[in-house]
Amino acid sequence: MEKVKVAVNGYGVIGKRVADAVALQDDMELAGVCDIITDWRIKIAVQREYPVFAFNDDFRKQMENAEIKVQGTLSDLIKKADIIVDCTPKKIASKNIERYKEANLKFIVQGGEKHETTGHSFSAENNYETALGRASTRVVSCNTTSIVRTLTALKNAGLLKKARGTLLRRATDPWESHLNGIMNTLVPEKEIPSHQGPDAQTVDPDLDVITADVKVPETLSHLHYWNILLTRETSKEEVLDAFRTSTRVAFINYGDGLSANNTIKELMLALNRPYGDMYEVALWQDMLKVQGDELFYAYVVDNQAIVIPETIDAIRALTGIEKRSENSIRKTNKSLGIRRNF
């Protein structure tokens, strides 16, 4: 089978991870990565022998002056690709999509863009089939991805009536913590619901979900607390069984010393995960509580990694190289080492 040629525009926090993940797939080929930078970040792409492209001729000159081997510009990369994943900063991708459309090139944007940019928002375990053959989709944000994964598992088990969640959201990405962020304060999002609940409904309008959001002074991950009204009284084991139906929800235990996000990050590093990444939702099994028809649980989200498997599955869905969600998810999970328990 001929491999799908995938281009990545933007080689930052998400882009470099998408490029690495594409390179691991046996049905995909990395056509190249595109950026405007000339520092150590793009030099890593050169070391990995990824074809490097500049956004335009001006940036190409800057890269060449920095002794970076450049294969061409974004226009050249577009011609080489079957699909492009735009991982440029928030609101930049919406300015690029006209070029993709003019080239009749399928494209994926990330969760920082509005749903209306593509008219479709993606989460593999919820709506893979609705993306088959589409020209474009949007992989929802890290927090929204975790919300849809967990609530879909409860919904499919017939347990979900409504969901109310509080998100403790990291202030900035780790590599930028010396540039911005917050210190010694907490910043609540002004509006309730916060944007993640409505965003989850762009994937699944049937979800009755409301979120509140607080920005906290740390950079490693997000922490979610959820209060779920169930459709009926049930047991803890039945709820755990529902979560087990998601291959991307992994159980952790407070009693194993995994009592904070930094210890979970240390575990990922000990497992030799690239960048210490965690693609799964890490849900505390021994903290989960069921009282009658109410469910309470908490989990951790790796803001830099959770959307990577979703993006790989979105590539397969848009290009149609795999029609069944379970087959794509299985392949992606195996390639990235995704597991159900830690």
VOKOL-478160 format. One record per residue (C-alpha): residue in three letters; x, z, y; residue number from 1; chain. Coordinates in Angstrom, 1 decimal. Example, Ala and Ser with C-alpha at 12.3 -4.5 7.8 and 13.67 -1.06 7.14 Angstrom:
// residues 2
<'ALA',<12.3,7.8,-4.5>,1,'A'>
<'SER',<13.7,7.1,-1.1>,2,'A'>
// end
This chain:
// residues 342
<'MET',<0.0,0.0,0.0>,1,'A'>
<'GLU',<1.3,-0.9,3.4>,2,'A'>
<'LYS',<2.0,2.1,5.6>,3,'A'>
<'VAL',<0.1,2.7,8.8>,4,'A'>
<'LYS',<2.5,2.5,11.8>,5,'A'>
<'VAL',<2.0,5.5,14.1>,6,'A'>
<'ALA',<3.3,5.8,17.6>,7,'A'>
<'VAL',<3.6,9.2,19.5>,8,'A'>
<'ASN',<3.4,9.2,23.3>,9,'A'>
<'GLY',<4.8,12.5,24.6>,10,'A'>
<'TYR',<7.5,14.3,22.6>,11,'A'>
<'GLY',<6.8,17.8,23.8>,12,'A'>
<'VAL',<5.4,20.9,22.0>,13,'A'>
<'ILE',<2.7,19.0,20.1>,14,'A'>
<'GLY',<4.3,15.5,20.0>,15,'A'>
<'LYS',<7.5,16.5,18.3>,16,'A'>
<'ARG',<5.5,18.3,15.6>,17,'A'>
<'VAL',<3.2,15.3,15.1>,18,'A'>
<'ALA',<6.2,13.0,14.8>,19,'A'>
<'ASP',<7.8,15.3,12.2>,20,'A'>
<'ALA',<4.5,15.5,10.2>,21,'A'>
<'VAL',<4.0,11.7,10.3>,22,'A'>
<'ALA',<7.5,11.3,8.9>,23,'A'>
<'LEU',<6.5,13.4,5.9>,24,'A'>
<'GLN',<3.5,11.2,4.9>,25,'A'>
<'ASP',<3.9,8.6,2.2>,26,'A'>
<'ASP',<1.1,6.4,3.8>,27,'A'>
<'MET',<2.5,6.5,7.3>,28,'A'>
<'GLU',<5.5,5.2,9.2>,29,'A'>
<'LEU',<6.7,6.5,12.6>,30,'A'>
<'ALA',<6.8,3.5,14.8>,31,'A'>
<'GLY',<8.5,5.5,17.6>,32,'A'>
<'VAL',<8.2,8.3,20.2>,33,'A'>
<'CYS',<7.8,7.8,23.9>,34,'A'>
<'ASP',<8.7,10.1,26.8>,35,'A'>
<'ILE',<10.1,10.4,30.3>,36,'A'>
<'ILE',<12.7,13.2,29.7>,37,'A'>
<'THR',<16.4,12.9,29.3>,38,'A'>
<'ASP',<17.3,16.5,28.2>,39,'A'>
<'TRP',<17.9,18.2,24.9>,40,'A'>
<'ARG',<14.3,17.6,23.7>,41,'A'>
<'ILE',<14.4,13.9,23.4>,42,'A'>
<'LYS',<18.0,14.1,22.1>,43,'A'>
<'ILE',<16.5,15.9,19.1>,44,'A'>
<'ALA',<14.4,12.8,18.4>,45,'A'>
<'VAL',<17.6,10.7,18.6>,46,'A'>
<'GLN',<19.3,13.1,16.1>,47,'A'>
<'ARG',<16.3,12.7,13.7>,48,'A'>
<'GLU',<16.8,8.9,14.0>,49,'A'>
<'TYR',<13.3,8.4,15.5>,50,'A'>
<'PRO',<13.0,5.2,17.5>,51,'A'>
<'VAL',<12.9,6.3,21.2>,52,'A'>
<'PHE',<10.9,4.5,23.9>,53,'A'>
<'ALA',<10.7,5.2,27.6>,54,'A'>
<'PHE',<7.4,5.3,29.5>,55,'A'>
<'ASN',<8.5,2.5,31.8>,56,'A'>
<'ASP',<11.6,0.7,33.0>,57,'A'>
<'ASP',<12.5,3.3,35.6>,58,'A'>
<'PHE',<12.6,6.1,33.0>,59,'A'>
<'ARG',<14.4,3.7,30.6>,60,'A'>
<'LYS',<17.2,3.4,33.1>,61,'A'>
<'GLN',<17.4,7.2,33.4>,62,'A'>
<'MET',<17.5,7.6,29.7>,63,'A'>
<'GLU',<20.2,5.0,29.3>,64,'A'>
<'ASN',<22.2,6.7,32.0>,65,'A'>
<'ALA',<22.0,9.8,30.0>,66,'A'>
<'GLU',<23.4,7.8,27.0>,67,'A'>
<'ILE',<20.1,7.9,25.1>,68,'A'>
<'LYS',<19.5,4.9,22.9>,69,'A'>
<'VAL',<16.2,3.4,24.0>,70,'A'>
<'GLN',<14.3,0.8,22.0>,71,'A'>
<'GLY',<12.0,-0.3,24.8>,72,'A'>
<'THR',<9.1,0.9,26.9>,73,'A'>
<'LEU',<5.6,2.2,26.0>,74,'A'>
<'SER',<4.4,-1.4,26.2>,75,'A'>
<'ASP',<6.9,-2.4,23.5>,76,'A'>
<'LEU',<5.9,0.6,21.4>,77,'A'>
<'ILE',<2.2,-0.2,21.6>,78,'A'>
<'LYS',<2.9,-3.7,20.1>,79,'A'>
<'LYS',<4.6,-2.1,17.1>,80,'A'>
<'ALA',<1.9,0.4,16.3>,81,'A'>
<'ASP',<-1.5,0.5,14.4>,82,'A'>
<'ILE',<-2.5,3.7,16.1>,83,'A'>
<'ILE',<-1.0,5.9,18.9>,84,'A'>
<'VAL',<-1.3,9.7,19.2>,85,'A'>
<'ASP',<-1.2,10.7,22.9>,86,'A'>
<'CYS',<0.5,14.1,23.2>,87,'A'>
<'THR',<1.2,13.9,26.9>,88,'A'>
<'PRO',<0.3,16.8,29.2>,89,'A'>
<'LYS',<-3.3,17.7,30.0>,90,'A'>
<'LYS',<-5.2,15.0,31.9>,91,'A'>
<'ILE',<-2.3,12.5,31.6>,92,'A'>
<'ALA',<-3.7,10.9,28.4>,93,'A'>
<'SER',<-6.9,9.9,30.2>,94,'A'>
<'LYS',<-4.8,7.7,32.4>,95,'A'>
<'ASN',<-3.1,6.1,29.5>,96,'A'>
<'ILE',<-6.1,5.1,27.4>,97,'A'>
<'GLU',<-6.9,1.9,29.3>,98,'A'>
<'ARG',<-3.6,0.5,28.1>,99,'A'>
<'TYR',<-4.5,1.4,24.5>,100,'A'>
<'LYS',<-7.9,-0.2,24.9>,101,'A'>
<'GLU',<-6.5,-3.4,26.4>,102,'A'>
<'ALA',<-4.1,-3.6,23.4>,103,'A'>
<'ASN',<-7.0,-3.0,21.0>,104,'A'>
<'LEU',<-5.0,0.0,19.7>,105,'A'>
<'LYS',<-6.7,2.9,18.1>,106,'A'>
<'PHE',<-5.7,6.2,19.7>,107,'A'>
<'ILE',<-6.0,10.0,19.4>,108,'A'>
<'VAL',<-5.9,12.5,22.3>,109,'A'>
<'GLN',<-5.5,16.2,22.1>,110,'A'>
<'GLY',<-7.8,19.1,23.1>,111,'A'>
<'GLY',<-6.7,19.3,26.7>,112,'A'>
<'GLU',<-8.7,16.1,27.4>,113,'A'>
<'LYS',<-12.4,16.1,27.8>,114,'A'>
<'HIS',<-14.7,15.2,25.0>,115,'A'>
<'GLU',<-16.0,12.3,27.0>,116,'A'>
<'THR',<-12.6,10.7,26.9>,117,'A'>
<'THR',<-13.3,9.4,23.4>,118,'A'>
<'GLY',<-16.9,10.4,22.8>,119,'A'>
<'HIS',<-15.8,12.1,19.5>,120,'A'>
<'SER',<-14.1,15.4,18.8>,121,'A'>
<'PHE',<-12.5,16.0,15.4>,122,'A'>
<'SER',<-12.0,18.8,12.9>,123,'A'>
<'ALA',<-11.1,17.6,9.4>,124,'A'>
<'GLU',<-13.2,20.0,7.3>,125,'A'>
<'ASN',<-16.3,19.6,9.5>,126,'A'>
<'ASN',<-16.7,15.9,10.5>,127,'A'>
<'TYR',<-13.9,13.7,9.0>,128,'A'>
<'GLU',<-16.4,11.1,7.8>,129,'A'>
<'THR',<-17.9,10.6,11.3>,130,'A'>
<'ALA',<-14.4,9.4,12.5>,131,'A'>
<'LEU',<-14.0,6.7,9.9>,132,'A'>
<'GLY',<-13.1,3.4,11.5>,133,'A'>
<'ARG',<-13.6,4.7,15.1>,134,'A'>
<'ALA',<-11.4,3.3,17.8>,135,'A'>
<'SER',<-10.5,6.8,19.0>,136,'A'>
<'THR',<-11.0,10.5,18.7>,137,'A'>
<'ARG',<-10.0,13.8,20.2>,138,'A'>
<'VAL',<-8.4,16.5,18.1>,139,'A'>
<'VAL',<-9.9,19.7,19.6>,140,'A'>
<'SER',<-7.7,22.5,21.0>,141,'A'>
<'CYS',<-5.9,25.2,18.9>,142,'A'>
<'ASN',<-8.6,27.8,19.6>,143,'A'>
<'THR',<-11.4,25.4,19.0>,144,'A'>
<'THR',<-9.9,24.2,15.8>,145,'A'>
<'SER',<-9.8,27.8,14.4>,146,'A'>
<'ILE',<-13.4,28.4,15.5>,147,'A'>
<'VAL',<-14.7,25.3,13.8>,148,'A'>
<'ARG',<-12.7,25.9,10.6>,149,'A'>
<'THR',<-13.9,29.5,10.2>,150,'A'>
<'LEU',<-17.5,28.9,11.3>,151,'A'>
<'THR',<-17.8,25.8,9.2>,152,'A'>
<'ALA',<-16.9,27.8,6.1>,153,'A'>
<'LEU',<-19.6,30.3,6.8>,154,'A'>
<'LYS',<-22.1,27.6,7.7>,155,'A'>
<'ASN',<-21.5,25.7,4.5>,156,'A'>
<'ALA',<-22.1,28.9,2.5>,157,'A'>
<'GLY',<-25.5,29.3,4.3>,158,'A'>
<'LEU',<-24.3,32.6,5.9>,159,'A'>
<'LEU',<-24.0,31.7,9.6>,160,'A'>
<'LYS',<-26.8,32.4,12.0>,161,'A'>
<'LYS',<-24.9,33.0,15.3>,162,'A'>
<'ALA',<-21.3,33.8,16.3>,163,'A'>
<'ARG',<-19.9,35.8,19.2>,164,'A'>
<'GLY',<-16.1,35.9,19.7>,165,'A'>
<'THR',<-13.5,37.4,22.0>,166,'A'>
<'LEU',<-10.2,35.5,22.4>,167,'A'>
<'LEU',<-7.0,37.1,23.4>,168,'A'>
<'ARG',<-5.1,34.0,24.5>,169,'A'>
<'ARG',<-1.3,33.7,25.0>,170,'A'>
<'ALA',<-0.3,33.1,28.6>,171,'A'>
<'THR',<2.0,30.1,28.1>,172,'A'>
<'ASP',<4.0,28.3,25.4>,173,'A'>
<'PRO',<7.2,30.2,24.3>,174,'A'>
<'TRP',<9.6,27.6,25.6>,175,'A'>
<'GLU',<8.1,27.8,29.1>,176,'A'>
<'SER',<7.9,31.6,29.3>,177,'A'>
<'HIS',<10.8,31.7,31.8>,178,'A'>
<'LEU',<8.9,29.4,34.1>,179,'A'>
<'ASN',<5.4,30.7,34.3>,180,'A'>
<'GLY',<2.9,32.9,32.7>,181,'A'>
<'ILE',<1.7,36.5,33.4>,182,'A'>
<'MET',<3.4,39.8,33.2>,183,'A'>
<'ASN',<1.9,43.3,33.1>,184,'A'>
<'THR',<-1.7,42.1,33.6>,185,'A'>
<'LEU',<-4.7,40.7,31.8>,186,'A'>
<'VAL',<-6.6,37.7,33.2>,187,'A'>
<'PRO',<-10.2,37.2,32.0>,188,'A'>
<'GLU',<-11.6,33.7,32.2>,189,'A'>
<'LYS',<-14.2,33.7,35.0>,190,'A'>
<'GLU',<-17.1,32.2,33.1>,191,'A'>
<'ILE',<-18.9,33.5,29.9>,192,'A'>
<'PRO',<-19.1,31.6,27.7>,193,'A'>
<'SER',<-15.5,30.5,28.0>,194,'A'>
<'HIS',<-14.8,26.8,27.4>,195,'A'>
<'GLN',<-14.0,27.2,23.6>,196,'A'>
<'GLY',<-17.6,27.8,22.5>,197,'A'>
<'PRO',<-19.0,24.7,24.1>,198,'A'>
<'ASP',<-16.0,22.8,22.9>,199,'A'>
<'ALA',<-16.7,23.8,19.3>,200,'A'>
<'GLN',<-20.2,22.4,19.8>,201,'A'>
<'THR',<-18.7,18.9,20.6>,202,'A'>
<'VAL',<-17.6,18.9,16.9>,203,'A'>
<'ASP',<-20.7,20.5,15.5>,204,'A'>
<'PRO',<-23.7,20.9,17.9>,205,'A'>
<'ASP',<-25.5,23.1,15.4>,206,'A'>
<'LEU',<-23.1,26.0,15.9>,207,'A'>
<'ASP',<-24.6,28.9,17.8>,208,'A'>
<'VAL',<-21.4,30.2,19.3>,209,'A'>
<'ILE',<-20.4,32.0,22.5>,210,'A'>
<'THR',<-16.9,33.0,23.4>,211,'A'>
<'ALA',<-15.2,35.2,26.0>,212,'A'>
<'ASP',<-11.5,34.6,26.8>,213,'A'>
<'VAL',<-8.7,36.9,28.1>,214,'A'>
<'LYS',<-5.2,35.6,28.9>,215,'A'>
<'VAL',<-2.6,38.2,27.8>,216,'A'>
<'PRO',<1.1,38.6,28.6>,217,'A'>
<'GLU',<2.6,37.2,25.4>,218,'A'>
<'THR',<3.5,33.7,24.1>,219,'A'>
<'LEU',<3.5,33.7,20.3>,220,'A'>
<'SER',<-0.1,33.1,19.4>,221,'A'>
<'HIS',<-3.8,33.7,20.0>,222,'A'>
<'LEU',<-5.8,36.6,18.5>,223,'A'>
<'HIS',<-9.6,36.3,17.9>,224,'A'>
<'TYR',<-12.2,38.9,17.2>,225,'A'>
<'TRP',<-15.5,37.8,15.9>,226,'A'>
<'ASN',<-19.0,39.3,15.5>,227,'A'>
<'ILE',<-21.2,37.2,13.3>,228,'A'>
<'LEU',<-24.9,37.6,12.7>,229,'A'>
<'LEU',<-25.5,36.4,9.2>,230,'A'>
<'THR',<-28.6,34.8,7.8>,231,'A'>
<'ARG',<-29.0,37.7,5.4>,232,'A'>
<'GLU',<-27.4,40.8,4.1>,233,'A'>
<'THR',<-24.4,40.1,1.9>,234,'A'>
<'SER',<-21.2,41.5,0.6>,235,'A'>
<'LYS',<-17.6,41.4,1.7>,236,'A'>
<'GLU',<-16.7,39.4,-1.4>,237,'A'>
<'GLU',<-19.3,36.8,-0.7>,238,'A'>
<'VAL',<-17.9,36.3,2.8>,239,'A'>
<'LEU',<-14.4,36.1,1.5>,240,'A'>
<'ASP',<-15.5,33.5,-1.0>,241,'A'>
<'ALA',<-17.0,31.5,1.8>,242,'A'>
<'PHE',<-13.7,31.6,3.7>,243,'A'>
<'ARG',<-11.8,30.6,0.5>,244,'A'>
<'THR',<-13.7,27.2,0.6>,245,'A'>
<'SER',<-11.5,26.3,3.6>,246,'A'>
<'THR',<-8.0,25.3,2.5>,247,'A'>
<'ARG',<-6.7,26.0,6.0>,248,'A'>
<'VAL',<-7.9,29.6,6.3>,249,'A'>
<'ALA',<-5.2,31.9,4.8>,250,'A'>
<'PHE',<-5.7,35.6,4.1>,251,'A'>
<'ILE',<-3.2,38.2,5.3>,252,'A'>
<'ASN',<-3.3,42.0,4.9>,253,'A'>
<'TYR',<-2.7,44.6,7.5>,254,'A'>
<'GLY',<-1.5,46.8,4.7>,255,'A'>
<'ASP',<1.4,44.4,3.9>,256,'A'>
<'GLY',<3.0,45.1,7.3>,257,'A'>
<'LEU',<1.4,42.1,8.9>,258,'A'>
<'SER',<-0.1,44.2,11.7>,259,'A'>
<'ALA',<0.8,42.1,14.7>,260,'A'>
<'ASN',<1.4,38.5,15.7>,261,'A'>
<'ASN',<5.2,39.0,15.9>,262,'A'>
<'THR',<5.3,40.1,12.3>,263,'A'>
<'ILE',<3.3,37.1,11.3>,264,'A'>
<'LYS',<5.7,34.8,13.2>,265,'A'>
<'GLU',<8.6,36.5,11.4>,266,'A'>
<'LEU',<6.9,35.8,8.1>,267,'A'>
<'MET',<6.6,32.1,9.0>,268,'A'>
<'LEU',<10.3,32.0,9.8>,269,'A'>
<'ALA',<11.1,33.8,6.5>,270,'A'>
<'LEU',<9.1,31.0,4.7>,271,'A'>
<'ASN',<11.4,28.4,6.3>,272,'A'>
<'ARG',<8.5,26.8,8.2>,273,'A'>
<'PRO',<9.7,24.3,10.8>,274,'A'>
<'TYR',<9.8,26.0,14.2>,275,'A'>
<'GLY',<8.3,29.0,12.4>,276,'A'>
<'ASP',<5.0,27.2,12.5>,277,'A'>
<'MET',<1.7,28.4,11.0>,278,'A'>
<'TYR',<-0.8,25.6,10.4>,279,'A'>
<'GLU',<-3.4,28.0,8.9>,280,'A'>
<'VAL',<-5.8,30.4,10.4>,281,'A'>
<'ALA',<-4.3,33.8,9.4>,282,'A'>
<'LEU',<-7.4,36.0,8.8>,283,'A'>
<'TRP',<-7.0,39.8,8.0>,284,'A'>
<'GLN',<-8.7,40.3,4.7>,285,'A'>
<'ASP',<-8.4,44.1,4.7>,286,'A'>
<'MET',<-9.8,44.3,8.2>,287,'A'>
<'LEU',<-12.9,42.2,7.6>,288,'A'>
<'LYS',<-16.1,44.3,7.6>,289,'A'>
<'VAL',<-19.7,43.6,6.5>,290,'A'>
<'GLN',<-22.5,45.8,7.6>,291,'A'>
<'GLY',<-25.9,44.6,6.5>,292,'A'>
<'ASP',<-26.3,41.2,8.1>,293,'A'>
<'GLU',<-23.4,41.6,10.5>,294,'A'>
<'LEU',<-19.8,40.4,9.9>,295,'A'>
<'PHE',<-16.7,41.5,11.8>,296,'A'>
<'TYR',<-13.3,39.9,11.4>,297,'A'>
<'ALA',<-10.1,39.0,13.3>,298,'A'>
<'TYR',<-7.5,36.3,12.9>,299,'A'>
<'VAL',<-4.3,34.8,14.5>,300,'A'>
<'VAL',<-3.9,31.2,15.7>,301,'A'>
<'ASP',<-0.6,29.5,16.1>,302,'A'>
<'ASN',<-1.2,27.6,19.3>,303,'A'>
<'GLN',<1.6,25.1,18.7>,304,'A'>
<'ALA',<0.9,24.2,15.1>,305,'A'>
<'ILE',<-2.7,24.5,14.0>,306,'A'>
<'VAL',<-3.7,21.1,15.3>,307,'A'>
<'ILE',<-0.9,19.2,13.5>,308,'A'>
<'PRO',<-2.7,18.8,10.1>,309,'A'>
<'GLU',<-5.9,17.9,11.9>,310,'A'>
<'THR',<-4.0,15.2,13.8>,311,'A'>
<'ILE',<-2.6,13.7,10.6>,312,'A'>
<'ASP',<-6.1,13.7,9.0>,313,'A'>
<'ALA',<-7.5,12.0,12.2>,314,'A'>
<'ILE',<-4.9,9.2,11.8>,315,'A'>
<'ARG',<-6.2,8.6,8.3>,316,'A'>
<'ALA',<-9.8,8.7,9.3>,317,'A'>
<'LEU',<-9.5,6.3,12.3>,318,'A'>
<'THR',<-7.4,3.8,10.4>,319,'A'>
<'GLY',<-9.5,4.1,7.2>,320,'A'>
<'ILE',<-6.6,4.5,4.8>,321,'A'>
<'GLU',<-8.4,7.4,3.3>,322,'A'>
<'LYS',<-12.2,7.5,3.2>,323,'A'>
<'ARG',<-12.7,11.0,1.7>,324,'A'>
<'SER',<-11.9,14.1,3.8>,325,'A'>
<'GLU',<-10.9,16.2,0.7>,326,'A'>
<'ASN',<-8.3,13.6,-0.3>,327,'A'>
<'SER',<-6.7,13.4,3.2>,328,'A'>
<'ILE',<-6.7,17.2,3.6>,329,'A'>
<'ARG',<-5.1,17.6,0.2>,330,'A'>
<'LYS',<-2.3,15.2,1.0>,331,'A'>
<'THR',<-1.7,16.7,4.4>,332,'A'>
<'ASN',<-1.7,20.3,3.1>,333,'A'>
<'LYS',<0.8,19.4,0.4>,334,'A'>
<'SER',<3.1,17.6,2.8>,335,'A'>
<'LEU',<3.1,20.6,5.2>,336,'A'>
<'GLY',<3.2,23.4,2.6>,337,'A'>
<'ILE',<-0.2,24.8,3.7>,338,'A'>
<'ARG',<-1.4,27.7,1.6>,339,'A'>
<'ARG',<-4.4,29.9,1.1>,340,'A'>
<'ASN',<-2.6,33.2,1.0>,341,'A'>
<'PHE',<0.5,34.7,2.5>,342,'A'>
// end
